Amino acid sequence: MSGEYLLKLVDLKRFEGAEKLIITVTLAHSWIYPDVKNYPATAKEIIDDACKCCEAGASIVHIHTPEGKAKEIVDSIREKCDVIIQLGMSSEPLEKRTELFDSRPDMLSVILNHHDECFPKVEVNQIHTRKELEEYCKIFRKTGIKPEFENWHYGSVWNLNYLIKKKLLEKPYYQTLFFGWPGGTWSPPTPDEFFHRIKYLPEGSIYSVSIMGPEQSTIVPLSISVGGHVRVGTEDYPFISEGTPAKSNLEIVQKTVKLSREMGREVATPSEARKILGI
């Protein structure tokens, strides 16, 4: 099912008065297309890219900071624009993320299950226990940083409910739903899987979608059409169309903004996104 076909199915008036779309843009390199080098690599390039994407319509920037550069990048972006700063990488164990917490981003990515990913040039296998998740929640409560939970399958939902039952989290529970990322935590990037996954999200959830591959052109407009949010950018899918690399993240954000507005849904500013997410 193509994005163009989905667009024809949408009632363009359905979003009048609806929650605006939150666009997250990932600024890191592509794991599955490592030879496509259209991402910002240095601290300065990351800072510049973040602010350009914010001006174009992104509410959140997801960043993998070079070692020792987290605070410099966070502080510099804040001096230049008001985009919501979300730091990865969630594959790192908690004890290796002190630098990121100390840089005081708005959000920090935390996977709700183990990492098991298989890319062309690297495999990622990292255990994340429920004890680690509990410790994350305590730090989030202490620092005021908002967690962005990575939801890869139904075990992710189980673990999120576990944290909720322990009263370690406050609504809204913001999650990014991952589809098509290769490895043992893979899930199919299909409309069936999308609808099945959101069916089991706990009450009080707000979700975005991340699709690794050309199926992004189907799932992104689908999420827009039913009130979800989207994550795009060079880390997830570095192409502007299948087989054509984007010139930059700016071009990817501009395309997503145009799509959402053509579908009748306005895009949230960072200030509006903060209110939606409870930041």
N, C-alpha and C positions, 0 to 999 in steps of 0.2 A: 504494500500500500504506500503510495508516494505522498510526500508532503503536499504536493499540489492537489491531489485527490482529497486529502483530509481537509484542506482549506475550503474546498467546495462544499463540504458537509457542515461547515460551521455557520451558525446564525450570527451574522456580524453585529447584531444588536444585543447579543446575550451578555456582553461584558459591561454594559452600561451600569455604572455604580458598583462594579465588581472590584475585587482586590487587584491592584496593579501587578504586572509581571516583574519579578525579581530576576535579573540576569547576572549570573556569576560567570566571570571569565577566568580561565586557568592560563597562567602565563608560562608554565614550565614546558620542557621539551616533550615530544611525543615518545611514549614508550613502545608503541607498536609500529610506528613509522620513524625509526631513529635517523634515517637519512634525510628527513625533511627538517631543515634548519631555519625555520622562520619565527623562532621564539626569542625573547630577550634573554641574554646570558649573563651580563654583568649587572652589578647593583644599579648603576646609572640607567642602563637599558630597562631594567625591571621597573624602576621608579617612573621613568618617562612613559613606558607602556601602560602602567596602571592608570596614570592620570589621563592619557589619551582615551583609554577605554571608558573611564568614568565620564568624561565629557561626551562620549558618543552614546552612553545609555546604560553602561554596566553599573549595577549597584554594589557588587561585591567583586573583589579580586582575590583569587586563590593563588598563593605564592609559595614556591619552594625557595627559601632564602639560602644563598651560599653561606657556608660555615663562617661564623663570626660577623655576619652582616645583617642579622635580623633587626636589631634596634635601629641601625642606620637607615635601613629600608623603610621600616615602619614610621620612624620620625620624619623622614624626608617626604614620604607620600602624604602624611598628615599636614605638612607645611604647605603642600601644593593643591590638595583637593580633599573632599570629604568622603571619598569612597570607603566602603566597609572593607577592612583588611582581614583576610582569612588566611592563616598560615597552615601549611602541611609540613612535613609529610607524615601521614598517619602510620606509615609502615615502621617508623622508628619506635622503639620501646619508650615508655614514659620517662625513664631515668635519663634518656638522651635528649630530652626536649626542654630542659631547663632554660636554655638560651631563648627559646621561643616564648615561654611564659614570661620571662623577664623583660622581653621587648614589648609586652602589653598590647597585643593585637586586639581587634574587636572580637575575633572568632579564632578558634583552633580546631582543626580537623581531627576526629577520633573515629577509628573504625570500630564497628560493633561486633566484629568477628575476627578470626585469624586471617592473615594475609597468605594467599596462595595464588600467585600470579606467574604467568609464563609468557615472557616477551621475547622477541628475536635475539636480543643481546644480553638479557639478564632474566633471572628468575628471582622472585621474592617469596620467601617463606618465613613468616614471623608469627609466633604465638602471642595472642593477646588474651589474658585471662579476665574473668569477671572481677577478680580482686583489683587488677589494673584499672578496669573501668570505674570501679568504686573510688579508687584513689584520684582518678581524673575528676570525677564529680566533686570531690572535696576541694580540689584546687580551683576548679571553676567557681565554686561558691565563694571561696576566699578572695579570688582575684577579680571577680566580676566579668571574666571573659566568657563569651557565649560559646557553648560547644556546637560544632557542626558535625553531626553523626553520619558516618558513612554506612549505608544500608545496602548490603550486597545480596542478601537472600533472606529466607524466613527465620533462620537462626538469629539474624540481626534483630529482627522484630522481637523475638523471644528475649534477647538480652536487654533490649530497650525497656520492655515491660518489666523485667527483673529490676532495673534501676528505678523505674517509676514506683513499683511496689515498695521499694526500700526508702521512698521519699527523698531520693537524692537529686531529683531534677524538678525544675519548674517549667510550666507551659510558657510559650509553645515549644514543642520538641522539633527542632529543625533538623531535617535529614536530607542527604543526597542519595538517591536511589541509583545504583550502578547496574548497567546492562551491557553485555557484550565484552567485558574485560576478560581476556583469556586466562585460563588456569583453573584451579580447583574451586574457586569461588565464582566462576562464570555463571551467568544467567542469560537466557536468550533475549536479544533486543527486539522483542515483538510486542504488538499491541496486547495480545493475550497475557503475556507476562507482566506488562505494565499495569493493566487493570487488576490482575490477580494480586500483585504486590501492594498496591495502594488500598485494596480491600481490607488488608489486615493491619494497617497502620493504627496505632493507638489514638484515641480521641485526644485532640489537642496538637496533632502533628501538622507541620508545614513541610512540604517536600519539594525538592528540585530533582532533576534527572541528569545523569551523566551517561553518555553512550559512546563507546569506543568503536568507531567504524561508520560506514556510510549509512547505516540504519538510523543514524542521528536525524536524517531528513524526514523520517517517519515519526519517531518518538518525541522529538522537540515540539512540532506543531500539535501533536496529540496532547502533551502535557499543557501547553498553552491553552488548548481548547477546553480543557476540563478544570482549569483553575490552578494547576500546578505551576511550578517555576522551572527554570532551565539553567544548566551549566554548559558552557561551550568554551572553545579555546584550543590552543595548540597542544596542550597535554592530552586532551580527549580525542580530538579529530582535527588535524591541522590543515584541512582542505576547505576551500570555499565551495567546491562542488567535486563530485567524485573524479579523482585523477588530477585535479588542479589545486596545487597548494595555495593557501591564502597568502597574500602579501604580508599580512601581519594579523595580530589579534584584533586590531582596530577594524579591519575589514570584516572579520567574523562577527564582531559585536554589531556593526552597522547592518549586516545582513539579518541578524536576529531581531534587532529593533524594527527593521522594515517589515519583516514577516509578522511580528506581533501586532503592529499597527494596522497592517492590511487585514488581519483577522479581527480587528475591532477591539483589541485589548491594549490599553496604554501601559507604558513602561514606568516602573517605580524609580524615583530618584533615591540616592542613598539615604536621605532623611526619611522618606516615606518607607523605605525598606527597614530602617531601624525600628520604626513604630510597629510594622507588621511582625518583625522578629522578636520584639521585646528587648532590644539592645539599648 
